[in-house]
Amino acid sequence: MSCAKAVSHITCSPFYRGGYTTDEISAVFCPYRRMTRWLAVEVALAESQAGLGMIPADAAEALAASADLSRFNLEAISRGIEETNHSLIPLLDQWHRLSDEEAAGYIHFGATTQDIQDSAQVLELKDTLAIIVRDLDLVIREVARLAFAGRDTLVVGRTHGQPALPTTLGLKFAVWLDELLRHRQRLSETAPRVLVCQLFGGVGTMSAFTGEREELLRDFAARLDLKVPDTCWHSSRDRMAEVTSLFALIGGSLGKIANEICQLSRDEIG
């Protein structure tokens, strides 16, 4: 039996994806939702510029009205990406076709591709962090309950896998809890550094924008509910590395806990 459409990534597998992702997380990174988010960032830019008199207000209103992905020719966008190897321009070309001539002239006005895609990716991370924080809080509450309930439950301690002095089940849970609480603190600390917008133009100077550039940056960030960075970060990817490393730390801790549960559930240990 052949596949009608090849699926090469396990998170897209109709059989195994449940072990690697959830519908909620997958929806955040859906390619259609990603393009919709790019358009939303572009609209936020146009509205900020209109509010500061950088572009006509009616142009921003027209662009907001036409930024509807359901009206776009998605096949043309797909072909355009394949032909140009550029992820954003084919989408903007389709938007240009759907907008009146005057408004179309203000699409992506003064911005560079990374301004739009970095800001949109940060919005993806914001949604992802919210899901992880919510789920980690549920795990923390349950582990805290188990630690309290097992505070007087004696179990055999182990050293190098061999029976050792007695300990309590509650202490074992408390060790897990302590580790998870550190991750929860790390999530709180990383958010202000990671959840920032990007709007600095092609070379990071904002020179393509006219007027009050700093006010534009602040207004743009506020519309996206993101923080304002101190400077451009087109080539500074430590924010992405930080959050990815944190996800790996959390996954490692949860994997360790799962493995310990598995090992201690063996019949000879119980």
C-alpha positions in Angstrom: 0.0 0.0 0.0 1.5 3.3 -1.1 1.1 6.7 0.6 -1.0 9.2 -1.3 1.3 11.9 0.2 4.7 11.1 1.7 5.1 11.8 5.4 8.7 11.9 6.5 8.6 13.5 9.9 7.5 11.5 12.9 5.4 14.4 14.3 3.2 14.1 11.2 2.8 10.3 11.3 -0.8 9.2 11.7 0.5 6.3 13.8 3.3 7.6 16.0 2.9 11.3 16.3 1.2 11.0 19.7 4.5 10.0 21.3 6.3 13.2 20.1 3.7 16.0 19.9 0.2 17.0 20.7 -2.5 18.5 18.6 -2.2 21.7 20.6 1.5 22.1 20.0 1.2 21.0 16.3 -1.4 23.7 15.7 1.1 26.4 16.9 3.5 25.4 14.2 1.0 24.6 11.5 2.4 26.2 8.2 -0.9 27.9 7.5 -1.1 29.3 10.9 2.5 30.4 10.5 1.7 32.4 7.3 -1.4 33.8 9.0 0.9 35.0 11.8 3.3 36.5 9.3 0.4 38.5 7.9 -0.7 39.6 11.4 2.8 40.9 12.1 2.8 42.8 8.8 -0.6 44.3 9.7 0.7 45.3 13.1 3.6 47.1 11.4 1.3 48.9 9.0 -1.0 50.0 11.8 1.9 51.2 13.9 3.2 53.2 10.9 -0.2 54.6 10.2 -0.7 55.6 13.9 2.6 57.6 13.7 1.8 59.2 10.3 4.4 57.2 8.4 1.9 55.7 6.0 -1.7 56.7 5.2 -4.3 55.4 7.7 -6.6 54.2 4.9 -3.8 52.1 3.4 -3.3 50.4 6.8 -7.0 49.7 7.0 -7.1 48.3 3.5 -4.1 46.0 4.2 -5.7 44.7 7.4 -8.9 43.9 5.4 -7.1 42.1 2.7 -4.7 40.1 4.9 -6.9 37.0 4.9 -5.0 33.8 4.0 -8.2 32.0 2.9 -8.4 34.4 -0.1 -4.8 33.7 -1.1 -3.7 31.4 -3.9 -1.8 28.8 -1.8 -0.7 26.8 -4.8 0.9 29.9 -6.3 2.6 30.6 -3.0 3.9 27.1 -2.9 5.2 27.3 -6.4 6.8 30.7 -5.7 8.7 29.4 -2.7 10.0 26.5 -4.7 11.1 28.8 -7.6 12.6 31.6 -5.5 13.7 29.7 -2.4 12.4 32.6 -0.4 9.9 31.9 2.3 8.1 35.2 2.5 8.1 37.1 -0.8 5.6 34.7 -2.6 3.2 35.4 0.3 3.7 39.1 0.0 3.2 38.9 -3.8 -0.2 37.3 -3.3 -1.1 39.9 -0.8 -0.1 42.6 -3.3 -2.4 41.1 -5.9 -5.4 41.2 -3.4 -4.8 44.8 -2.3 -5.6 48.0 -4.1 -2.7 49.7 -5.8 -2.1 52.4 -3.3 -2.3 50.2 -0.2 -0.1 47.5 -1.9 2.7 50.1 -2.1 2.9 50.1 1.7 3.2 46.3 2.2 6.3 45.4 4.2 7.2 49.1 4.2 10.7 49.6 5.5 10.9 46.1 7.0 13.2 43.1 6.2 12.1 39.5 6.1 13.7 38.6 9.5 11.8 41.5 11.1 8.5 39.7 10.2 9.6 36.1 10.6 11.6 36.5 13.8 8.7 38.4 15.5 6.3 35.8 14.3 8.5 33.0 15.6 8.7 34.6 18.9 4.9 34.7 19.0 5.1 30.9 18.3 7.4 30.5 21.2 5.2 32.6 23.4 2.3 30.2 22.7 4.5 27.2 23.2 5.9 28.5 26.5 2.4 29.1 27.8 1.5 25.5 27.1 4.6 24.1 28.7 4.2 26.3 31.8 0.6 25.2 32.2 1.5 21.5 31.8 4.6 21.7 34.0 2.5 23.4 36.7 0.1 20.4 36.6 3.0 18.0 37.0 4.5 20.0 39.8 1.3 20.0 41.8 0.9 16.3 41.4 4.5 15.6 42.4 4.1 17.9 45.4 1.0 15.9 46.4 2.9 12.6 46.1 5.8 14.0 48.1 3.5 15.0 51.0 1.5 11.8 50.9 4.7 9.6 50.9 6.6 11.5 53.5 6.4 8.6 56.0 6.4 5.7 53.5 9.7 3.8 54.0 11.4 2.3 50.9 14.7 0.6 50.3 17.3 3.1 49.2 19.8 2.0 46.5 23.4 2.7 45.7 24.7 1.5 42.3 21.4 -0.3 41.9 22.0 -2.4 45.1 19.9 -2.2 48.3 21.2 0.4 50.8 19.9 2.3 53.8 16.2 3.0 54.0 14.7 6.2 52.7 11.2 7.5 52.2 9.1 7.6 49.0 8.3 11.2 49.8 12.0 12.2 49.7 12.3 10.6 46.2 9.3 12.7 45.0 10.7 15.8 46.7 14.0 15.4 44.7 11.9 15.3 41.5 9.9 18.3 42.8 13.0 20.3 43.5 14.3 19.7 40.0 11.0 20.6 38.3 10.7 23.8 40.4 14.1 24.9 39.1 12.9 24.4 35.6 9.7 26.4 36.4 11.9 29.2 37.6 14.0 29.0 34.5 10.9 29.3 32.3 10.0 32.5 34.2 13.4 33.9 33.8 13.8 33.1 30.1 10.5 34.7 29.0 11.6 38.4 29.3 14.8 37.6 27.3 13.2 35.6 24.6 9.8 37.2 24.0 11.0 40.3 22.2 10.1 41.7 18.8 12.4 42.4 15.8 12.0 45.5 13.7 15.3 47.0 12.6 15.4 46.7 8.8 17.9 45.1 6.5 21.1 46.1 8.3 19.8 46.7 11.8 19.7 50.5 11.8 16.0 51.2 11.2 17.2 53.6 8.5 14.5 52.5 6.1 11.8 53.8 8.5 11.0 57.5 8.6 10.0 59.6 11.6 10.0 58.4 15.2 11.7 55.1 14.9 11.9 54.3 18.6 8.3 55.1 19.0 7.5 52.8 16.1 9.4 50.0 17.7 7.6 50.5 21.0 4.2 50.6 19.4 4.9 47.6 17.2 6.0 45.6 20.2 2.9 46.6 22.2 0.6 45.6 19.4 2.2 42.1 19.4 2.3 42.0 23.2 6.1 41.5 23.1 9.0 43.3 24.7 11.3 45.8 23.0 14.8 44.5 22.5 17.8 46.8 23.2 19.1 46.4 19.7 18.7 44.3 16.6 19.3 40.6 16.9 19.2 39.4 13.3 22.5 37.5 13.7 22.2 36.9 17.5 20.5 33.6 17.9 21.2 33.0 21.6 17.6 33.6 22.4 16.5 30.6 20.3 19.4 28.6 21.7 18.4 29.4 25.2 14.8 28.3 24.9 15.8 25.2 23.0 18.3 24.2 25.7 15.7 24.8 28.3 13.2 22.5 26.5 15.9 19.9 26.4 16.6 20.2 30.2 12.9 19.8 31.0 12.6 16.9 28.6 15.7 15.3 30.2 14.2 15.6 33.7 10.9 14.2 32.7 12.6 11.3 30.9 14.7 10.6 34.0 11.6 10.5 36.2 9.8 8.2 33.7 12.8 5.9 33.6 13.0 5.7 37.4 9.3 4.9 37.6 9.9 2.1 35.0 12.9 0.6 36.8 11.3 0.7 40.3 8.1 -0.9 38.9 9.9 -4.1 38.1 8.5 -7.2 40.0 11.7 -7.8 41.9 11.6 -4.2 43.2 7.9 -3.3 43.3 
